[in-house]
Amino acid sequence: MRKRTLIPLLIAIVLLCVLGAMLYLRAKAPPEAARLLPESDAIVFLNLKAIRSVTHFDQTPIERTADFQHFIDATGIVPERDLDSVALALHRMSDPAGPNGPVAYSEVFTGRFDGVRLATYLHSIASAEESYTGRTIYTIPIDGRHLRIAQVGYDTLAASNMPTPEQIHSMLDRFRAGALSTPGSSLLASRYHEVPILSEAWGIGHIGLPFSADSSDPDFISAFGLQLPLRTDTDFVASLRYTAATHVLSGGAVHLRIEEFAPDPASAATTVDALTNLLNILRGISAEQALAQQTSPSSTASNAILDSITLTHQDSRAVLNATATLDQLKALTTAHNPAASPFSPTSLDPTSPPPASATPSSPRRSRHATQTARAASN
């Protein structure tokens, strides 16, 4: 009798262990959207579904241009409501003065799409179409470059503005092979294990590339008008994680972690020293501004965030950590949004995207192509 009871119990324990191991491995594996991306210099991923559940940014009214509203009416896609995740691949361009600028992008979007309506709309604005692996690739001209878009699955879109179709072909090939059966790009395979588990947003590789355009030296990263002592080819792992339990009264907290992989320990120490000096200058400026004017929620929030920043180096790694509560982020967002009102609860959402700007163009095809690209690309 005991054997009859023991055997089913052991089987149940083994099954639970197997299920737990599968769930753990799935949690540690890269998101499927990121696995579809082609080879690139950097990867950025946003779990919009998780961010939406925390911030409710989809409930914030957004002013839209007529062309962007036409895109929504024609496709039924409301980005802030229907997109669940976005994976971006950053490609360094050999000619920063070319149509793509210093960086080109390949993207994978997952969410809820009406395939028939979307195909009809893309067909109406495309300058060319290509059939590849049973999928239609639509080419849309915009600002001297070409955006290629394809619906690779019922809930997945792929796009790329690289000069050649190689990247979008690669994404379609990966999808056909099965996103779960492919390890993804070499960058994803080599660096994703460094990303903290359950991060809602993360980036790996040369994620500083887009921040070189405003720098006096294109080889260095610039932020807020300041050139940082970091080269654009610096290898980073950055992540954002939301934690509700430790900051319940303030609506939760967002933890930022940026890790630089330096060539050697001395380089990592130099980076930390340089950034520490810069951080001290910013803290001093912030303190002087607080004394010179009446304290505001935004200044209090910025001071608290600056105070939360820590810089350390571990062997050849330089690590920055920072924490901000959602209330602090809302205070900063309200202060930098001229249209926001402190009496409007919907104006406090830190993640709502800015209204798309119209691109002057006389042909109807070009106007709609521009707006589509801004809705589906960067």
Residue, then its C-alpha position, 0 to 999 in steps of 0.5 A: m500500500r505504501k509503494r502505491t502511494l510513494i510511486p505517484l508522489l515521487i512522479a509528482i515531485v519529479l514533474l514539479c522539478v522538471l516544470g520548475a526547471m523549465l520555467y527558470l530556464r525560460a525566465k533566464a532565456p532572452p525574449e523571443a523578440a530579441r532572438l529574432l534580431p540580426e547581428s548588430d552592435a547593440i540591442v535594446f529591449l523594452n517589455l512594454k506590457a510590464i511597464r504599462s501594467v505599472t505606469h498605465f501610460d496607455q490611459t494618458p490622452i495623447e495629441r496626434t497629428a492627422d497623418f498619425q491618426h490616419f495610420i491608427d484609423a487605417t490599421g486599428i493599431v494604437p501603439e501605447r495600447d497594442l504593443d507588448s514589447v519592442a526589441l531594437a538592434l543598433h547598427r553603426m553606419s560607416d558614414p555618419a553623414g549618410p541618410n541613416g546618420p551614425v546609427a541604423y536600426s532593426e526592430v521587432f514588435t510584438g503585440r496585437f495587430d489586425g494583419v489584413r488591415l495592416a497589410t492593406y495600409l502598407h500596400s497603399i504606401a509602399s514603393a516596392e514589395e518583395s516576397y521572402t519565405g512566404r512573407t511580404i516585405y514592404t519598402i517605404p521611402i522616408d527621408g532619403r532612406h528605405l524602411r522595410i516592414a514585414q509581418v512575420g507572425y500574427d503578433t509579430l512585426a519586423a522592420s529595418n532601415m538598413p540600406t540592404p534587405e539582409q537584416i530583415h531577411s535574417m529576421l524572417d529566417r530566424f522566425r522560420a527556424g523558430a525563435l525558441s530554437t535559435p540562440g539569437s545573435s552573437l551579441l545576445a548569446s555572449r552578453y544576455h546572461e549579464v542582464p539581471i533577471l526580470s528586467e523590464a528594460w535592458g540594453i547590451g553592447h555599444i548602446g552609447l551609439p545614439f548619444s554620439a550625434d550631439s557630441s563634439d567628438p563623435d567617438f565619445i558619448s554625450a548626455f544632456g550637452l555634456q561629453l562623457p569620458l566614455r567612448t561609443d564603442t564601450d561595451f555596456v550592460a544596462s537594465l531597469r527593474y521595477t520593485a514594488a515591495t520595498h517602496v509601497l507608499s511611493g508606488g514602487a521604485v525603478h532601479l537602474r544598473i549600468e555596467e561597463f566592461a573595460p579593457d582592464p581594472a585600471s581603465a575601470a577605475t579611471t572611468v569611475d573616478a571621472l564619472t564621480n567627479l562629474l557626479n559631484i559637479l552635478r550634485g553641487i549645481s543641483a544644491e546651489q539651484a535648490l538654495a537659490q530658488q524655492t524648493s519644488p517637487s522636481s528639484t527635490a526628486s532630482n536631488a534624491i535621484l542624484d544622491s541615490i547614484t553609486l559608482t564602483h568598480q569590480d576588477s575590469r567592470a565599472v558599475l553605476n546604480a541608481t534608484a528612483t521612485l515612481d513619484q519622483l519620476k512623475a515629478l520630473t516628467t511634470a516639470h519638463n512637460p510644458a503642457a502638463s498641469p499639476f491638477s491633471p492626474t493624467s499629466l503625470d505619466p512618465t512614459s507617455p510618448p511625445p506627439a508625432s510631428a508632421t513631416p512637410s511633404s506634398p505627395r500623399r504617399s510620402r506623408h503616410a510613409t513618414q508617419t508609418a515609419r515613425a509609428a513602427s521605427n525609431 
